[in-house]
Amino acid sequence: MADAIRTAPRKDRVLCGPAITFAIAEEINLLKQEPEWICGRRNSVTVVKTSNLSIVLTAIKKGATLCGHEVDGPITLQVLSGAVQFGVAGEPRALAAGTLIALDKAILHDIQALEDSELLLTIVREIK
């Protein structure tokens, strides 16, 4: 099974503005109806994107991995459902539903889904 990820944003999506509202359950339901989820190992959608903030919902299937991943700003990752193994500096941490981890910028990390899981990623970037 390939890692199929949507590369184009949804046309109906408003990503920035003075106040953005989205329903997490609805967004996850939509993710799981798309070909990227059905044929692949994971699927993601950016629900907020401003000059310094991105919020991304990800659905990831059991056994899928993201290896050697690094982001250019501080992040938080919240496990909404399921469980993942989150590796930081060679130290694996089991994160279950309801758990949140925060990392400083440019920290190399790995993720492996221990179960089908749903994740909420927040990325903060410096405004240049």
DRENTORKOL-3810 file (N, C-alpha, C; in nm, 4 decimals):
REM DRENTORKOL-3810
@n.u->0.0842; n.v->-0.1176; n.w->0.0000; ca.u->0.0000; ca.v->0.0000; ca.w->0.0000; c.u->0.0887; c.v->0.1239; c.w->0.0000
@n.u->0.0653; n.v->0.2118; n.w->-0.0908; ca.u->0.1473; ca.v->0.3334; ca.w->-0.1046; c.u->0.1028; c.v->0.4402; c.w->-0.0051
@n.u->0.1910; n.v->0.5351; n.w->0.0207; ca.u->0.1552; ca.v->0.6527; ca.w->0.1000; c.u->0.0915; c.v->0.7530; c.w->0.0055
@n.u->-0.0397; n.v->0.7505; n.w->-0.0044; ca.u->-0.1110; ca.v->0.8415; ca.w->-0.0929; c.u->-0.1540; c.v->0.9630; c.w->-0.0127
@n.u->-0.1057; n.v->1.0777; n.w->-0.0521; ca.u->-0.1370; ca.v->1.2018; ca.w->0.0177; c.u->-0.1902; c.v->1.3020; c.w->-0.0840
@n.u->-0.2983; n.v->1.3680; n.w->-0.0502; ca.u->-0.3521; ca.v->1.4703; ca.w->-0.1396; c.u->-0.2520; c.v->1.5841; c.w->-0.1497
@n.u->-0.2247; n.v->1.6282; n.w->-0.2699; ca.u->-0.1297; ca.v->1.7378; ca.w->-0.2873; c.u->-0.1997; c.v->1.8708; c.w->-0.3121
@n.u->-0.3211; n.v->1.8674; n.w->-0.3600; ca.u->-0.3940; ca.v->1.9915; ca.w->-0.3874; c.u->-0.4946; c.v->2.0167; c.w->-0.2748
@n.u->-0.5079; n.v->2.1421; n.w->-0.2304; ca.u->-0.6062; ca.v->2.1713; ca.w->-0.1252; c.u->-0.7479; c.v->2.1538; c.w->-0.1784
@n.u->-0.8401; n.v->2.1277; n.w->-0.0887; ca.u->-0.9804; ca.v->2.1204; ca.w->-0.1286; c.u->-1.0248; c.v->2.2582; c.w->-0.1739
@n.u->-1.1054; n.v->2.2604; n.w->-0.2766; ca.u->-1.1495; ca.v->2.3881; ca.w->-0.3331; c.u->-1.2471; c.v->2.4627; c.w->-0.2417
@n.u->-1.3162; n.v->2.3889; n.w->-0.1538; ca.u->-1.4157; ca.v->2.4513; ca.w->-0.0674; c.u->-1.3566; c.v->2.5018; c.w->0.0644
@n.u->-1.2282; n.v->2.4969; n.w->0.0800; ca.u->-1.1613; ca.v->2.5246; ca.w->0.2073; c.u->-1.1197; c.v->2.6718; c.w->0.2187
@n.u->-1.1541; n.v->2.7334; n.w->0.3307; ca.u->-1.1031; ca.v->2.8645; ca.w->0.3676; c.u->-0.9966; c.v->2.8384; c.w->0.4735
@n.u->-0.8706; n.v->2.8695; n.w->0.4439; ca.u->-0.7596; ca.v->2.8348; ca.w->0.5324; c.u->-0.7179; c.v->2.9457; c.w->0.6277
@n.u->-0.7518; n.v->3.0696; n.w->0.5952; ca.u->-0.7085; ca.v->3.1780; ca.w->0.6831; c.u->-0.8155; c.v->3.2857; c.w->0.6880
@n.u->-0.8084; n.v->3.3650; n.w->0.7917; ca.u->-0.9041; ca.v->3.4722; ca.w->0.8126; c.u->-0.9036; c.v->3.5087; c.w->0.9595
@n.u->-0.9856; n.v->3.6031; n.w->0.9992; ca.u->-0.9856; ca.v->3.6469; ca.w->1.1386; c.u->-1.0335; c.v->3.5392; c.w->1.2357
@n.u->-1.1178; n.v->3.4471; n.w->1.1893; ca.u->-1.1655; ca.v->3.3372; ca.w->1.2747; c.u->-1.2026; c.v->3.2198; c.w->1.1842
@n.u->-1.1387; n.v->3.1076; n.w->1.2045; ca.u->-1.1644; ca.v->2.9873; ca.w->1.1248; c.u->-1.2258; c.v->2.8819; c.w->1.2169
@n.u->-1.3345; n.v->2.8231; n.w->1.1731; ca.u->-1.4000; ca.v->2.7164; ca.w->1.2486; c.u->-1.4082; c.v->2.5936; c.w->1.1596
@n.u->-1.3817; n.v->2.4775; n.w->1.2177; ca.u->-1.3991; ca.v->2.3525; ca.w->1.1453; c.u->-1.4408; c.v->2.2448; c.w->1.2442
@n.u->-1.5117; n.v->2.1453; n.w->1.1943; ca.u->-1.5575; ca.v->2.0342; ca.w->1.2782; c.u->-1.4626; c.v->1.9170; c.w->1.2560
@n.u->-1.3891; n.v->1.8803; n.w->1.3608; ca.u->-1.2873; ca.v->1.7763; ca.w->1.3481; c.u->-1.3488; c.v->1.6449; c.w->1.2992
@n.u->-1.4594; n.v->1.6020; n.w->1.3582; ca.u->-1.5211; ca.v->1.4747; ca.w->1.3186; c.u->-1.5614; c.v->1.4756; c.w->1.1715
@n.u->-1.6174; n.v->1.5864; n.w->1.1242; ca.u->-1.6557; ca.v->1.5977; ca.w->0.9824; c.u->-1.5338; c.v->1.5902; c.w->0.8921
@n.u->-1.4272; n.v->1.6601; n.w->0.9287; ca.u->-1.3054; ca.v->1.6605; ca.w->0.8478; c.u->-1.2427; c.v->1.5209; c.w->0.8405
@n.u->-1.2425; n.v->1.4502; n.w->0.9520; ca.u->-1.1869; ca.v->1.3149; ca.w->0.9525; c.u->-1.2729; c.v->1.2227; c.w->0.8679
@n.u->-1.4034; n.v->1.2374; n.w->0.8778; ca.u->-1.4938; ca.v->1.1577; ca.w->0.7944; c.u->-1.4655; c.v->1.1814; c.w->0.6458
@n.u->-1.4455; n.v->1.3073; n.w->0.6070; ca.u->-1.4127; ca.v->1.3389; ca.w->0.4674; c.u->-1.2781; c.v->1.2778; c.w->0.4271
@n.u->-1.1785; n.v->1.2868; n.w->0.5160; ca.u->-1.0467; ca.v->1.2279; ca.w->0.4874; c.u->-1.0585; c.v->1.0800; c.w->0.4536
@n.u->-1.1414; n.v->1.0106; n.w->0.5283; ca.u->-1.1523; ca.v->0.8655; ca.w->0.5136; c.u->-1.2399; c.v->0.8234; c.w->0.3964
@n.u->-1.3005; n.v->0.9190; n.w->0.3273; ca.u->-1.3774; ca.v->0.8903; ca.w->0.2064; c.u->-1.2959; c.v->0.9146; c.w->0.0801
@n.u->-1.1790; n.v->0.9758; n.w->0.0944; ca.u->-1.0982; ca.v->1.0126; ca.w->-0.0216; c.u->-1.0107; c.v->0.8964; c.w->-0.0686
@n.u->-0.9794; n.v->0.8949; n.w->-0.1990; ca.u->-0.8960; ca.v->0.7872; ca.w->-0.2539; c.u->-0.7593; c.v->0.7746; c.w->-0.1862
@n.u->-0.7067; n.v->0.8868; n.w->-0.1383; ca.u->-0.5756; ca.v->0.8839; ca.w->-0.0731; c.u->-0.5786; c.v->0.7957; c.w->0.0514
@n.u->-0.6903; n.v->0.7930; n.w->0.1234; ca.u->-0.7050; ca.v->0.7068; ca.w->0.2406; c.u->-0.7394; c.v->0.5636; c.w->0.1987
@n.u->-0.8328; n.v->0.5510; n.w->0.1078; ca.u->-0.8798; ca.v->0.4185; ca.w->0.0666; c.u->-0.7662; c.v->0.3363; c.w->0.0049
@n.u->-0.6841; n.v->0.3995; n.w->-0.0775; ca.u->-0.5765; ca.v->0.3284; ca.w->-0.1478; c.u->-0.4407; c.v->0.3409; c.w->-0.0796
@n.u->-0.4286; n.v->0.4271; n.w->0.0184; ca.u->-0.2977; ca.v->0.4546; ca.w->0.0772; c.u->-0.2905; c.v->0.4190; c.w->0.2242
@n.u->-0.1848; n.v->0.4684; n.w->0.2889; ca.u->-0.1582; ca.v->0.4400; ca.w->0.4299; c.u->-0.1977; c.v->0.5559; c.w->0.5208
@n.u->-0.2157; n.v->0.6745; n.w->0.4619; ca.u->-0.2520; ca.v->0.7904; ca.w->0.5425; c.u->-0.3110; c.v->0.8970; c.w->0.4516
@n.u->-0.3738; n.v->0.9944; n.w->0.5136; ca.u->-0.4289; ca.v->1.1076; ca.w->0.4409; c.u->-0.4317; c.v->1.2263; c.w->0.5358
@n.u->-0.4042; n.v->1.3427; n.w->0.4836; ca.u->-0.3985; ca.v->1.4641; ca.w->0.5653; c.u->-0.4702; c.v->1.5782; c.w->0.4947
@n.u->-0.5159; n.v->1.6717; n.w->0.5750; ca.u->-0.5724; ca.v->1.7947; ca.w->0.5214; c.u->-0.5330; c.v->1.9100; c.w->0.6125
@n.u->-0.4882; n.v->2.0187; n.w->0.5530; ca.u->-0.4595; ca.v->2.1410; ca.w->0.6268; c.u->-0.5923; c.v->2.2129; c.w->0.6474
@n.u->-0.6257; n.v->2.2402; n.w->0.7731; ca.u->-0.7522; ca.v->2.3066; ca.w->0.8026; c.u->-0.7342; c.v->2.4540; c.w->0.8358
@n.u->-0.6117; n.v->2.4931; n.w->0.8741; ca.u->-0.5780; ca.v->2.6335; ca.w->0.8968; c.u->-0.4362; c.v->2.6552; c.w->0.8455
@n.u->-0.4173; n.v->2.7641; n.w->0.7705; ca.u->-0.2824; ca.v->2.7993; ca.w->0.7250; c.u->-0.2725; c.v->2.9501; c.w->0.7137
@n.u->-0.1922; n.v->3.0078; n.w->0.8027; ca.u->-0.1661; ca.v->3.1512; ca.w->0.7995; c.u->-0.0158; c.v->3.1695; c.w->0.7828
@n.u->0.0303; n.v->3.2927; n.w->0.7915; ca.u->0.1731; ca.v->3.3185; ca.w->0.7740; c.u->0.2578; c.v->3.2518; c.w->0.8818
@n.u->0.1999; n.v->3.2263; n.w->0.9994; ca.u->0.2805; ca.v->3.1668; ca.w->1.1067; c.u->0.2161; c.v->3.0464; c.w->1.1754
@n.u->0.1017; n.v->2.9999; n.w->1.1273; ca.u->0.0339; ca.v->2.8890; ca.w->1.1922; c.u->-0.0256; c.v->2.7945; c.w->1.0889
@n.u->0.0000; n.v->2.6660; n.w->1.1067; ca.u->-0.0655; ca.v->2.5622; ca.w->1.0266; c.u->-0.1245; c.v->2.4597; c.w->1.1216
@n.u->-0.2465; n.v->2.4154; n.w->1.0916; ca.u->-0.3104; ca.v->2.3075; ca.w->1.1659; c.u->-0.3500; c.v->2.2016; c.w->1.0644
@n.u->-0.3046; n.v->2.0787; n.w->1.0898; ca.u->-0.3218; ca.v->1.9696; ca.w->0.9944; c.u->-0.3867; c.v->1.8512; c.w->1.0647
@n.u->-0.4920; n.v->1.7978; n.w->1.0055; ca.u->-0.5539; ca.v->1.6739; ca.w->1.0517; c.u->-0.4991; c.v->1.5590; c.w->0.9682
@n.u->-0.4622; n.v->1.4496; n.w->1.0341; ca.u->-0.4086; ca.v->1.3337; ca.w->0.9641; c.u->-0.4782; c.v->1.2082; c.w->1.0138
@n.u->-0.5156; n.v->1.1234; n.w->0.9201; ca.u->-0.5612; ca.v->0.9881; ca.w->0.9506; c.u->-0.4507; c.v->0.8956; c.w->0.9012
@n.u->-0.4064; n.v->0.8029; n.w->0.9859; ca.u->-0.2947; ca.v->0.7152; ca.w->0.9520; c.u->-0.3312; c.v->0.5720; c.w->0.9907
@n.u->-0.3030; n.v->0.4786; n.w->0.9008; ca.u->-0.3390; ca.v->0.3390; ca.w->0.9234; c.u->-0.2336; c.v->0.2659; c.w->1.0045
@n.u->-0.2796; n.v->0.1668; n.w->1.0796; ca.u->-0.1911; ca.v->0.0847; ca.w->1.1621; c.u->-0.0720; c.v->0.0369; c.w->1.0790
@n.u->0.0478; n.v->0.0552; n.w->1.1345; ca.u->0.1704; ca.v->0.0114; ca.w->1.0683; c.u->0.2365; c.v->0.1164; c.w->0.9801
@n.u->0.1625; n.v->0.2205; n.w->0.9430; ca.u->0.2201; ca.v->0.3266; ca.w->0.8597; c.u->0.3218; c.v->0.4068; c.w->0.9403
@n.u->0.4243; n.v->0.4578; n.w->0.8717; ca.u->0.5299; ca.v->0.5330; ca.w->0.9398; c.u->0.5608; c.v->0.6633; c.w->0.8680
@n.u->0.6111; n.v->0.7575; n.w->0.9448; ca.u->0.6744; ca.v->0.8796; ca.w->0.8949; c.u->0.8127; c.v->0.8788; c.w->0.9581
@n.u->0.9155; n.v->0.8543; n.w->0.8795; ca.u->1.0506; ca.v->0.8403; ca.w->0.9348; c.u->1.1346; c.v->0.9647; c.w->0.9082
@n.u->1.2165; n.v->1.0013; n.w->1.0068; ca.u->1.3095; ca.v->1.1122; ca.w->0.9899; c.u->1.2434; c.v->1.2415; c.w->0.9506
@n.u->1.1337; n.v->1.2725; n.w->1.0137; ca.u->1.0555; ca.v->1.3917; ca.w->0.9813; c.u->1.0998; c.v->1.5074; c.w->1.0698
@n.u->1.1015; n.v->1.6283; n.w->1.0125; ca.u->1.1436; ca.v->1.7472; ca.w->1.0855; c.u->1.0638; c.v->1.8656; c.w->1.0329
@n.u->1.0247; n.v->1.9553; n.w->1.1224; ca.u->0.9446; ca.v->2.0711; ca.w->1.0847; c.u->1.0212; c.v->2.1969; c.w->1.1251
@n.u->1.0074; n.v->2.3041; n.w->1.0449; ca.u->1.0870; ca.v->2.4251; ca.w->1.0669; c.u->1.0367; c.v->2.5158; c.w->1.1792
@n.u->0.9385; n.v->2.4717; n.w->1.2545; ca.u->0.8902; ca.v->2.5501; ca.w->1.3679; c.u->0.8506; c.v->2.4582; c.w->1.4817
@n.u->0.8222; n.v->2.5144; n.w->1.5976; ca.u->0.7722; ca.v->2.4326; ca.w->1.7081; c.u->0.6399; c.v->2.3676; c.w->1.6678
@n.u->0.6145; n.v->2.2483; n.w->1.7217; ca.u->0.4911; ca.v->2.1771; ca.w->1.6886; c.u->0.4262; c.v->2.1204; c.w->1.8141
@n.u->0.2978; n.v->2.0935; n.w->1.8015; ca.u->0.2296; ca.v->2.0047; ca.w->1.8945; c.u->0.1633; c.v->1.8976; c.w->1.8099
@n.u->0.1575; n.v->1.7779; n.w->1.8640; ca.u->0.0858; ca.v->1.6687; ca.w->1.7990; c.u->-0.0061; c.v->1.6081; c.w->1.9037
@n.u->-0.1358; n.v->1.6095; n.w->1.8753; ca.u->-0.2340; ca.v->1.5521; ca.w->1.9655; c.u->-0.2918; c.v->1.4270; c.w->1.9005
@n.u->-0.2933; n.v->1.3184; n.w->1.9744; ca.u->-0.3548; ca.v->1.1949; ca.w->1.9272; c.u->-0.5028; c.v->1.2026; c.w->1.9630
@n.u->-0.5858; n.v->1.2126; n.w->1.8606; ca.u->-0.7300; ca.v->1.2234; ca.w->1.8816; c.u->-0.7929; c.v->1.0865; c.w->1.9031
@n.u->-0.7431; n.v->0.9863; n.w->1.8296; ca.u->-0.7899; ca.v->0.8487; ca.w->1.8468; c.u->-0.6769; c.v->0.7558; c.w->1.8067
@n.u->-0.6836; n.v->0.6322; n.w->1.8559; ca.u->-0.5805; ca.v->0.5349; ca.w->1.8235; c.u->-0.4592; c.v->0.5505; c.w->1.9126
@n.u->-0.3438; n.v->0.5076; n.w->1.8589; ca.u->-0.2178; ca.v->0.5160; ca.w->1.9333; c.u->-0.1029; c.v->0.5155; c.w->1.8346
@n.u->0.0012; n.v->0.5923; n.w->1.8653; ca.u->0.1212; ca.v->0.5978; ca.w->1.7819; c.u->0.2449; c.v->0.5836; c.w->1.8694
@n.u->0.3517; n.v->0.5397; n.w->1.8059; ca.u->0.4830; ca.v->0.5461; ca.w->1.8699; c.u->0.5524; c.v->0.6661; c.w->1.8104
@n.u->0.5942; n.v->0.7577; n.w->1.8961; ca.u->0.6549; ca.v->0.8836; ca.w->1.8537; c.u->0.7994; c.v->0.8809; c.w->1.9008
@n.u->0.8926; n.v->0.8760; n.w->1.8082; ca.u->1.0336; ca.v->0.8703; ca.w->1.8433; c.u->1.0988; c.v->1.0068; c.w->1.8359
@n.u->1.1676; n.v->1.0436; n.w->1.9443; ca.u->1.2419; ca.v->1.1696; ca.w->1.9505; c.u->1.3811; c.v->1.1365; c.w->2.0016
@n.u->1.4841; n.v->1.1757; n.w->1.9260; ca.u->1.6232; ca.v->1.1517; ca.w->1.9664; c.u->1.6461; c.v->1.0047; c.w->2.0000
@n.u->1.5889; n.v->0.9158; n.w->1.9191; ca.u->1.6079; ca.v->0.7731; ca.w->1.9390; c.u->1.5286; c.v->0.7140; c.w->2.0544
@n.u->1.4468; n.v->0.7956; n.w->2.1209; ca.u->1.3673; ca.v->0.7485; ca.w->2.2343; c.u->1.2209; c.v->0.7367; c.w->2.1933
@n.u->1.1705; n.v->0.6127; n.w->2.1829; ca.u->1.0288; ca.v->0.5955; ca.w->2.1465; c.u->0.9374; c.v->0.6276; c.w->2.2641
@n.u->0.8260; n.v->0.6926; n.w->2.2327; ca.u->0.7246; ca.v->0.7248; ca.w->2.3341; c.u->0.5902; c.v->0.6786; c.w->2.2803
@n.u->0.5188; n.v->0.6034; n.w->2.3595; ca.u->0.3853; ca.v->0.5601; ca.w->2.3194; c.u->0.2866; c.v->0.6717; c.w->2.3520
@n.u->0.2143; n.v->0.7150; n.w->2.2525; ca.u->0.1139; ca.v->0.8205; ca.w->2.2704; c.u->-0.0234; c.v->0.7627; c.w->2.2376
@n.u->-0.1114; n.v->0.7627; n.w->2.3354; ca.u->-0.2469; ca.v->0.7118; ca.w->2.3172; c.u->-0.3428; c.v->0.8282; c.w->2.2938
@n.u->-0.4665; n.v->0.7945; n.w->2.2593; ca.u->-0.5692; ca.v->0.8969; ca.w->2.2395; c.u->-0.5767; c.v->0.9875; c.w->2.3618
@n.u->-0.5844; n.v->1.1167; n.w->2.3373; ca.u->-0.5913; ca.v->1.2147; ca.w->2.4446; c.u->-0.4554; c.v->1.2671; c.w->2.4873
@n.u->-0.3485; n.v->1.2168; n.w->2.4254; ca.u->-0.2129; ca.v->1.2600; ca.w->2.4603; c.u->-0.1655; c.v->1.3661; c.w->2.3617
@n.u->-0.0905; n.v->1.4624; n.w->2.4127; ca.u->-0.0324; ca.v->1.5678; ca.w->2.3302; c.u->0.1167; c.v->1.5744; c.w->2.3600
@n.u->0.1972; n.v->1.5909; n.w->2.2547; ca.u->0.3409; ca.v->1.6116; ca.w->2.2710; c.u->0.3768; c.v->1.7429; c.w->2.2025
@n.u->0.4695; n.v->1.8166; n.w->2.2610; ca.u->0.5164; ca.v->1.9433; ca.w->2.2041; c.u->0.6658; c.v->1.9317; c.w->2.1781
@n.u->0.7092; n.v->1.9789; n.w->2.0611; ca.u->0.8509; ca.v->1.9777; ca.w->2.0242; c.u->0.8958; c.v->2.1166; c.w->1.9849
@n.u->1.0202; n.v->2.1466; n.w->2.0164; ca.u->1.0814; ca.v->2.2702; ca.w->1.9700; c.u->1.1029; c.v->2.2593; c.w->1.8187
@n.u->1.1430; n.v->2.3660; n.w->1.7539; ca.u->1.1622; ca.v->2.3638; ca.w->1.6084; c.u->1.2788; c.v->2.2740; c.w->1.5695
@n.u->1.2662; n.v->2.2172; n.w->1.4505; ca.u->1.3707; ca.v->2.1381; ca.w->1.3854; c.u->1.4168; c.v->2.0177; c.w->1.4673
@n.u->1.3257; n.v->1.9545; n.w->1.5395; ca.u->1.3577; ca.v->1.8331; ca.w->1.6136; c.u->1.3186; c.v->1.7130; c.w->1.5268
@n.u->1.4163; n.v->1.6296; n.w->1.4944; ca.u->1.3926; ca.v->1.5105; ca.w->1.4134; c.u->1.3053; c.v->1.4133; c.w->1.4922
@n.u->1.2017; n.v->1.3621; n.w->1.4271; ca.u->1.1115; ca.v->1.2688; ca.w->1.4932; c.u->1.0549; c.v->1.1674; c.w->1.3944
@n.u->1.0102; n.v->1.0562; n.w->1.4485; ca.u->0.9479; ca.v->0.9490; ca.w->1.3705; c.u->0.8109; c.v->0.9196; c.w->1.4302
@n.u->0.7203; n.v->0.8754; n.w->1.3449; ca.u->0.5880; ca.v->0.8347; ca.w->1.3910; c.u->0.5560; c.v->0.6996; c.w->1.3291
@n.u->0.5077; n.v->0.6064; n.w->1.4116; ca.u->0.4560; ca.v->0.4797; ca.w->1.3623; c.u->0.3194; c.v->0.4586; c.w->1.4253
@n.u->0.2200; n.v->0.4300; n.w->1.3418; ca.u->0.0854; ca.v->0.4070; ca.w->1.3926; c.u->0.0768; c.v->0.2666; c.w->1.4518
@n.u->0.0455; n.v->0.2577; n.w->1.5796; ca.u->0.0262; ca.v->0.1292; ca.w->1.6466; c.u->-0.1153; c.v->0.0774; c.w->1.6247
@n.u->-0.2047; n.v->0.1685; n.w->1.5919; ca.u->-0.3446; ca.v->0.1403; ca.w->1.5584; c.u->-0.3837; c.v->0.2404; c.w->1.4501
@n.u->-0.4943; n.v->0.2180; n.w->1.3817; ca.u->-0.5484; ca.v->0.3243; ca.w->1.2979; c.u->-0.5663; c.v->0.4451; c.w->1.3899
@n.u->-0.5172; n.v->0.5607; n.w->1.3479; ca.u->-0.5133; ca.v->0.6761; ca.w->1.4368; c.u->-0.5518; c.v->0.8035; c.w->1.3643
@n.u->-0.5947; n.v->0.8997; n.w->1.4442; ca.u->-0.6268; ca.v->1.0332; ca.w->1.3942; c.u->-0.5470; c.v->1.1325; c.w->1.4766
@n.u->-0.4786; n.v->1.2237; n.w->1.4079; ca.u->-0.3839; ca.v->1.3150; ca.w->1.4717; c.u->-0.4157; c.v->1.4594; c.w->1.4360
@n.u->-0.3876; n.v->1.5496; n.w->1.5279; ca.u->-0.4015; ca.v->1.6927; ca.w->1.5045; c.u->-0.2644; c.v->1.7562; c.w->1.5275
@n.u->-0.2069; n.v->1.8078; n.w->1.4203; ca.u->-0.0736; ca.v->1.8684; ca.w->1.4229; c.u->-0.0868; c.v->2.0196; c.w->1.4142
@n.u->-0.0170; n.v->2.0903; n.w->1.5025; ca.u->-0.0107; ca.v->2.2363; ca.w->1.4986; c.u->0.1356; c.v->2.2752; c.w->1.4774
@n.u->0.1614; n.v->2.3603; n.w->1.3791; ca.u->0.2965; ca.v->2.4078; ca.w->1.3470; c.u->0.2978; c.v->2.5594; c.w->1.3585
@n.u->0.3945; n.v->2.6107; n.w->1.4321; ca.u->0.4115; ca.v->2.7558; ca.w->1.4462; c.u->0.5400; c.v->2.7944; c.w->1.3745
@n.u->0.5327; n.v->2.8976; n.w->1.2906; ca.u->0.6513; ca.v->2.9444; ca.w->1.2174; c.u->0.6764; c.v->3.0903; c.w->1.2496
@n.u->0.8037; n.v->3.1272; n.w->1.2422; ca.u->0.8377; ca.v->3.2680; ca.w->1.2618; c.u->0.7852; c.v->3.3497; c.w->1.1458
@n.u->0.7367; n.v->3.4689; n.w->1.1751; ca.u->0.6960; ca.v->3.5603; ca.w->1.0687; c.u->0.8199; c.v->3.6337; c.w->1.0228
@n.u->0.8431; n.v->3.6294; n.w->0.8925; ca.u->0.9646; ca.v->3.6930; ca.w->0.8382; c.u->0.9322; c.v->3.8224; c.w->0.7708
END
